[in-house]
Amino acid sequence: FGSEAYYSVLHFTQNGNLIRYGDRIPGIWITAGKKVLVCSSINNILQYPFYSRPTFPLKTWIPVVVSQTLVDKKFIYEVKINGVTLITIVNSAPQLFQAVKVYAGDPWYPAQDGKIKDLKVWTQDDRECFDQCLKV
């Protein structure tokens, strides 16, 4: 394992690393301490970080699920790592992002020496509820 503080795994971004809201939607890194870090722009916070509680041994598959779903007219943001829910939070300031760039190993951090498997990205057009739900 290297000497850098963070190693990039996957990074969804509007255009950059940590300058504007939407630069991490989300970003996933492995820390030098062998924890998983998931950062997202939520609730008008540029970077909302979530760290895995346990550390993980090298050469181990670590399932990570990041979701934002509409439940009872609220957008619920959730992070699960290795099947354990790390955070569930209402995103009271959801955004619609277009032309999102996806990096497997981003240009701002060294890439994690590893592999990604079973990557699935789902999007759903919640525009109608997005407009209506925020008025409530």
C-alpha positions in Angstrom: 0.0 0.0 0.0 1.3 3.4 -0.9 2.2 6.5 1.2 -0.5 8.9 -0.1 -3.4 9.9 2.2 -6.1 9.0 -0.4 -6.4 6.7 -3.4 -9.1 7.3 -5.9 -11.5 4.5 -6.8 -14.5 6.1 -8.5 -15.5 9.7 -8.9 -18.6 11.2 -10.4 -18.2 15.0 -11.0 -19.7 17.9 -12.8 -16.2 19.2 -13.8 -13.7 19.2 -11.0 -12.5 17.9 -7.6 -13.6 20.2 -4.8 -14.3 23.6 -6.1 -18.1 23.7 -6.8 -21.2 22.0 -5.5 -21.5 18.9 -7.7 -17.8 18.1 -7.9 -18.3 15.0 -5.8 -21.5 13.3 -6.6 -20.1 11.0 -5.2 -16.4 10.3 -5.0 -15.0 7.1 -3.5 -11.5 6.7 -2.1 -9.5 4.3 0.0 -7.5 6.1 2.8 -4.0 5.3 3.8 -5.6 3.8 7.0 -7.5 1.3 4.7 -10.9 2.8 5.2 -13.4 3.6 2.5 -14.2 7.3 2.1 -17.4 8.4 0.3 -17.9 12.1 -0.3 -20.9 13.7 -1.8 -22.4 17.1 -2.4 -25.6 17.1 -0.3 -27.7 19.5 1.7 -25.8 22.4 0.1 -22.6 21.2 1.6 -19.8 21.0 -1.0 -18.3 17.8 0.5 -20.2 15.6 3.0 -17.7 12.9 3.9 -18.5 9.4 5.2 -15.8 7.0 6.4 -16.2 3.3 6.8 -15.9 2.2 10.5 -13.8 -0.9 10.0 -10.6 -1.0 8.0 -10.4 -3.6 5.3 -7.6 -6.0 4.4 -5.8 -5.6 1.1 -7.0 -7.7 -1.8 -10.6 -7.8 -0.5 -13.7 -6.9 -2.5 -15.6 -4.2 -0.7 -19.2 -3.7 -1.8 -20.2 0.0 -1.8 -23.7 1.2 -2.6 -24.5 4.9 -2.8 -28.0 5.9 -3.5 -30.5 8.7 -3.4 -34.1 7.7 -3.6 -37.4 9.4 -3.4 -39.4 8.3 -0.3 -42.6 10.1 0.7 -41.6 13.2 -1.3 -38.2 13.3 0.4 -34.9 12.5 -1.2 -33.1 10.0 0.9 -29.3 9.7 0.5 -27.7 6.5 1.8 -24.3 4.9 1.8 -23.8 1.2 2.5 -20.3 -0.4 2.7 -19.9 -4.1 2.9 -23.7 -4.5 3.5 -23.7 -2.1 6.5 -25.6 1.2 6.3 -23.1 3.9 7.1 -25.5 6.9 6.8 -29.1 7.6 5.8 -29.9 11.3 5.6 -32.6 13.4 4.0 -31.1 15.6 1.2 -33.1 18.7 1.6 -31.3 20.4 -1.3 -31.3 17.8 -4.1 -29.9 18.9 -7.5 -30.2 17.8 -11.0 -26.8 17.2 -12.6 -26.2 16.8 -16.3 -23.1 15.9 -18.4 -21.6 14.1 -15.4 -18.1 12.8 -15.8 -17.2 9.4 -14.4 -13.6 8.5 -13.5 -12.3 5.2 -12.4 -9.3 6.7 -10.7 -9.6 10.4 -11.0 -6.9 12.9 -12.2 -6.5 14.5 -8.7 -5.4 11.6 -6.6 -3.4 8.5 -7.3 -5.5 5.6 -8.4 -6.2 2.8 -6.1 -4.2 -0.3 -7.1 -7.3 -2.5 -7.5 -10.2 -3.4 -9.6 -13.9 -2.5 -9.9 -16.5 -5.1 -10.5 -20.2 -5.2 -10.9 -20.5 -1.4 -11.3 -24.1 -0.4 -11.8 -25.3 3.1 -12.3 -29.1 3.8 -12.4 -30.7 7.1 -13.0 -34.3 8.0 -12.7 -35.9 11.2 -13.9 -37.5 12.6 -10.7 -37.8 16.0 -12.3 -41.6 16.3 -11.8 -41.3 15.4 -8.1 -38.2 17.4 -7.8 -40.1 20.6 -8.8 -43.2 19.7 -6.7 -41.5 18.2 -3.6 -39.3 21.2 -2.9 -42.4 23.4 -2.7 -43.8 21.4 0.2 
